[in-house]
């Protein structure tokens, strides 16, 4: 796996781009938030990249004997989960 450069972003800019930053982190990107040029926070996913929240939801529904509702199945087929 190639080394990926860490994105550094100032705290005030990060505030306005938080949704994008979270999405990038969930896709495996490393992001560090800075304050006055110094690294202060590293954004990391709570769960490991091997299993997404959606995958855990689907597994729980299947284990409970429930199928996927149309929307979940559609999202999964589109690659959105």
N, C-alpha and C positions, 0 to 999 in steps of 0.2 A: 504494500500500500504506500503510495507516495506521501511524502510529508506535506501537510497542508499548512499554509501560512495562517497565523492567528489574526483575525480581524480585530483591530483596536478602534474603539469608538468612544468619544467623549460622553460624559453622563447626560448632558443636556440634549445632545443629538440622539442618544439612545432612548431617552424618554419619548421622543416623538416618533421613534421607529421600533418600539418595543415588539409589536406584532410580527414584523419582519424578522427581527433578531431571534425571537423565539422559534419561528418557523425554520430559520437557518440552523439553529442549534439542534432542533429535532431531526434535521437532515444530516447531522454529523459535523457541522462547521464549528470551529472553535472561536469564541468571541470573548474579548476582554473589554470591560468598561473602564475608562480612565477618568481621573479627576485631576485637573491641572497637570496633565501629562504623565501622571503616575498611575500604574495599574492598581485598581482597587477591587474589582469584582470579575470573576470568571463565570460566564453563563454555561451551565451544564444541564443536561436533561436529568430529571429525577430517576427515570427508568433507563436501563441500558438500551442501546439502539436495536437489540435483537428482537424486542417485542413491543409493539406500539400499544397505546391505550386502546385503540380500535380493535387490535388483534385480541387483547385480553377480554374486551366486551364480547366479541364474537365467540371466543372459547367458552366464556361463562354461559352464554345463551345456549350454545350447543350442548354443554354439559347438563343444563337444566331441561333438555329435551325440546327447546324452542328453536325454531328456524330463524333465519335472518329475515327481518322485514324488508320490504321492497327497497326502501331507501338505503339501508346498509349494504344490501346485495349490489345495488346500482353503484354506490360509491366504491365498493371493492372492485367491481369490474372495470371501473374507470381509472383505477389506480389511485384514488383519492384517500384510501385508507392504508 
